[in-house]
Amino acid sequence: MTLVRRVARPLLAAMFVTGGFDALRNPGPRAAKAEKVTPALNRLVPQLPDDTETLVRLNGAVQLAGGLLLASNNMTRLSATALAVTLVPTTAAGHRYWEETDQSARANQRLHFIKNLGLLGGLILAAVDTEGEPGLAWRAKHAGGELQSSSRRAARRTRREAKSVTHDAKREAKLLRAQAKAKLSS
């Protein structure tokens, strides 16, 4: 693992570890903001709890666990994906700058909204980072190509062998005819 990944992942995860821990300990302020997005979340994922405070705690738990996994460079692609999924409703609930009437508060919320978009971009990169190893799509494509090449080689080899067998059979048949003719003549 490169030094860049070893340093960048904990830096990216730090916000989620602290935010997730705070959401678990003190969900109240976040729950009030989350009331606006809870109905939409429940329509999208009916299995989620209806209670907004429970949703905030659940989101915080996923962020804390995902952040710790990402920071420790364990299950990085899965944890980055989970964090990206939790960041969308967090941002939609917590940084609704378009609803702010005070210009200072609006600018502050817009800044946090854009910051979260940047975090989302980093998480997307972390989620698709294969650390220089071939990803699943590449492996599938190349396995198919290798299978195709292997099949072509086997078909060529079979044609060559069939041609050789046919050639040998014709030569043997010619030899047998010649021997049979020789016996008939004698």
C-alpha positions in Angstrom: 0.0 0.0 0.0 1.3 3.4 -0.9 2.1 6.1 1.6 -0.5 8.3 -0.1 -3.3 5.8 0.6 -2.0 5.2 4.1 -2.3 8.9 4.9 -5.2 9.9 2.8 -7.7 7.4 4.0 -7.5 8.3 7.7 -7.7 12.0 6.8 -10.9 11.3 4.7 -12.3 9.2 7.5 -11.7 11.6 10.4 -14.8 13.7 9.7 -17.0 10.5 9.7 -15.5 9.1 12.9 -16.0 12.3 14.9 -19.4 13.1 13.3 -20.6 9.5 13.7 -19.5 9.4 17.4 -21.3 12.7 18.1 -24.5 11.5 16.3 -24.6 8.4 18.5 -24.0 10.4 21.7 -26.2 13.4 20.9 -28.7 12.7 18.1 -31.2 15.5 19.1 -29.9 18.5 17.1 -29.4 16.3 14.0 -32.8 14.6 14.4 -34.6 17.9 14.3 -32.9 18.7 10.9 -33.4 15.2 9.7 -37.2 15.4 10.0 -37.4 16.9 6.6 -35.7 14.0 4.8 -37.0 11.1 7.0 -40.3 10.6 5.0 -38.3 10.4 1.7 -35.9 8.0 3.2 -38.7 5.8 4.4 -40.3 5.8 1.0 -37.0 4.8 -0.6 -36.0 2.2 2.0 -39.2 1.0 3.9 -37.0 -1.2 6.1 -35.5 1.8 7.9 -37.0 2.8 11.2 -39.6 5.6 11.2 -38.2 7.3 14.3 -35.9 10.1 13.2 -33.7 9.9 16.2 -33.1 6.2 15.6 -32.3 7.0 12.0 -29.7 9.6 13.1 -28.1 7.1 15.5 -28.1 4.4 12.8 -26.5 6.8 10.4 -24.0 7.8 13.0 -23.1 4.2 13.8 -22.5 3.4 10.1 -20.4 6.6 9.8 -18.4 5.7 12.9 -17.8 2.1 11.9 -17.1 3.0 8.2 -14.8 5.8 9.2 -12.8 3.5 11.6 -12.6 0.8 8.9 -11.5 3.3 6.3 -9.0 5.0 8.6 -7.4 1.6 9.5 -7.3 0.6 5.8 -9.6 -2.3 6.3 -12.4 -3.1 3.8 -11.7 0.3 2.3 -13.9 -0.1 -0.8 -16.9 -1.3 1.2 -16.5 1.3 4.0 -16.1 4.1 1.5 -19.2 3.0 -0.3 -21.2 2.9 3.0 -19.9 6.3 4.0 -20.9 7.7 0.6 -24.4 6.3 1.0 -24.8 7.9 4.4 -23.4 11.2 3.3 -26.2 11.9 0.9 -29.0 12.1 3.4 -26.7 13.7 6.0 -26.0 16.5 3.5 -29.6 16.8 2.4 -30.8 17.1 6.0 -28.0 19.1 7.6 -27.0 21.6 5.0 -30.2 22.9 3.4 -28.7 26.3 2.5 -31.5 27.1 0.1 -33.9 27.4 3.1 -31.7 29.8 5.1 -32.9 33.4 5.1 -29.9 34.9 6.9 -27.1 35.5 4.4 -24.4 34.5 6.8 -26.1 31.3 7.8 -26.9 30.6 4.1 -23.2 31.1 3.1 -22.1 28.8 6.0 -24.5 26.1 5.1 -23.6 26.3 1.4 -19.9 26.0 2.4 -20.7 22.8 4.4 -22.9 21.5 1.5 -20.0 22.0 -1.0 -17.5 20.5 1.5 -19.7 17.4 1.7 -19.8 17.2 -2.1 -16.0 17.2 -2.0 -16.0 14.4 0.7 -18.4 12.5 -1.5 -16.0 12.8 -4.4 -13.2 11.5 -2.2 -15.3 8.6 -1.0 -16.3 7.7 -4.6 -12.6 7.6 -5.5 -11.8 5.5 -2.4 -14.7 3.1 -3.3 -13.4 2.4 -6.7 -9.7 2.3 -5.8 -8.3 -1.1 -6.5 -4.8 -0.1 -5.3 -3.3 -0.9 -8.7 -4.7 -4.3 -8.8 -7.2 -5.3 -11.6 -10.8 -4.7 -10.6 -13.7 -7.1 -11.0 -14.8 -5.6 -14.3 -11.2 -5.8 -15.8 -10.9 -9.4 -14.5 -14.2 -10.4 -16.0 -13.4 -8.8 -19.3 -10.0 -10.4 -19.5 -11.2 -13.8 -18.3 -13.7 -13.7 -21.2 -10.9 -12.7 -23.6 -8.7 -15.5 -22.3 -11.5 -18.0 -22.6 -12.0 -16.9 -26.2 -8.3 -17.1 -27.0 -8.1 -20.5 -25.4 -11.1 -21.7 -27.4 -9.5 -20.4 -30.6 -6.2 -22.2 -29.8 -8.0 -25.4 -29.0 -10.0 -25.2 -32.3 -6.8 -24.6 -34.3 -5.1 -27.5 -32.6 -8.1 -29.8 -33.2 -8.2 -28.8 -36.9 -4.4 -29.5 -37.2 -4.8 -32.8 -35.5 -7.8 -33.7 -37.7 -5.9 -32.7 -40.8 -3.0 -34.8 -39.7 -5.2 -37.8 -38.9 -7.0 -37.4 -42.2 -3.6 -37.2 -44.0 -2.3 -40.3 -42.1 -5.5 -42.2 -42.9 -5.3 -41.3 -46.6 -1.7 -42.4 -46.7 -2.6 -45.7 -44.8 -5.5 -46.3 -47.2 -3.2 -45.7 -50.2 -0.7 -48.1 -48.8 -3.4 -50.7 -48.1 -4.7 -50.4 -51.6 -1.2 -50.8 -53.0 -0.6 -53.9 -50.9 -4.0 -55.3 -51.9 -3.2 -54.6 -55.5 0.1 -56.3 -55.1 -1.5 -59.4 -53.5 -4.0 -59.6 -56.3 -1.3 -59.3 -58.9 0.8 -62.0 -57.4 
